[in-house]
Structures are given as C-alpha cells and as structure tokens.
Amino acid sequence: MSVLSLLPVVEGGKEKVQGDVTWLMQDGRAVNVVKGEEALCQAIRLMLEVPRYRYLIYSWQYGSELEELIGGSLETVQQKAPGMIRDALMADDRIRDVTDFSVRKSSDGNAVDIDFTVHTEDGVIQASWTV
C-alpha cells in the first residue's frame, strides 16, 4: 500500500483497505470517491501544494519546498525546482521516477511554468506546476 493511501473505506459496516482509493477534493470538500490514475493525479497535486514541515498532521517526508522559490529568479527556479519536485513525489511508492523537466517563464511573465513526466507503476503522467 502506498504512503498516500487513505484510511480504510467502510463498506457494509466492515473496514476494507482499498489500495489507491481516495476522495476527490473540490473547494476544500470531499465530493466523490476516485481511483487509479485520477487518485494519483490528485495525490501529486497535493504533494506539491502542501508546504513541507508546516503541518504536524503530515510526516516530514510529505509535501514540497517549492514555496521557497516564490519571488526567486528564473535561474534559481530552473536550478532548484526539478530536485524539489522529484524529492516531493518520490516519497510515494507508486511513483518510480520523475523526469523530463522543462522550466520557463509563463506567458504573462509573472510566474514560472514547470512541465515534467511522472513515471508510475501503471504508466506515465504528464504534469505541470506553476511557481
């Protein structure tokens, strides 16, 4: 079972572990159950979104340090972001590797867009993040 799998899902009054099943979060609310690639995509988003070391509920291995890059130069983001993203995502045992980073200024010039490839046990996910 992965590090990010949630608590057992209750079915028919019995607890049953459901592997890569999680809740779809929208506007801070759990709205539906999701599985497989959709659950993993949400996990990737949350791993990058949650600042590492800030919340006691998460282990020190969970989250990212991307927040440190806000306001930094393009060169700093190009140097540090790939390692930070890879470090955050490799904590999940469903993820085998993170490669093919592309870091560039966004079209409005106020942010940096980062594209990368996440290799999972079930396939490949093309992902992007904006700092």
Residue pairs with C-beta under 8 A, 6 or more apart in sequence:
1 17
1 19
2 19
2 20
2 92
2 93
2 94
3 61
3 62
3 91
3 92
3 93
4 22
4 43
4 46
4 47
4 92
4 94
5 17
5 18
5 19
5 20
5 21
5 22
6 21
6 22
6 23
8 15
8 16
8 17
8 18
9 15
9 16
9 17
9 18
9 21
9 33
10 16
18 35
20 35
20 36
20 39
20 40
20 94
21 33
21 34
21 35
21 39
22 33
22 34
22 35
22 39
22 42
22 43
23 30
23 31
23 32
23 33
23 34
24 30
24 31
24 32
24 33
24 34
24 38
24 42
25 31
25 42
25 46
34 42
36 122
37 120
37 122
37 123
37 125
40 94
40 120
40 122
40 125
41 125
41 127
43 92
43 94
44 89
44 95
44 118
44 125
44 127
47 62
47 63
47 64
47 88
47 89
47 91
47 92
48 64
48 66
48 85
48 88
48 89
48 129
49 64
50 58
50 62
50 63
50 64
51 63
51 64
51 65
51 67
52 58
52 60
52 62
52 63
52 64
52 65
52 88
53 60
53 63
54 63
55 63
61 91
62 91
63 88
64 84
64 85
64 87
64 88
65 84
65 87
65 88
66 81
66 84
66 85
66 88
66 129
66 131
68 80
68 84
69 76
69 77
69 80
69 81
69 84
69 112
69 131
70 131
72 80
74 103
74 105
74 112
77 103
77 112
77 114
77 131
78 103
81 101
81 103
81 112
81 114
81 129
81 131
82 98
82 101
82 103
82 114
82 116
85 98
85 101
85 114
85 116
85 129
86 98
89 95
89 98
89 118
90 97
90 98
94 120
94 121
94 122
95 118
95 119
95 120
96 119
96 120
96 121
97 118
97 119
98 116
98 117
98 118
98 119
99 116
99 117
99 119
100 115
100 116
100 117
101 114
101 115
101 116
102 114
102 115
102 116
103 112
103 113
103 114
104 112
104 113
105 111
105 112
105 113
106 112
106 113
106 130
111 130
111 131
112 130
112 131
113 128
113 129
113 130
114 128
114 129
114 130
114 131
115 126
115 127
115 128
116 127
116 128
116 129
117 124
117 125
117 126
117 127
118 124
118 125
118 126
118 127
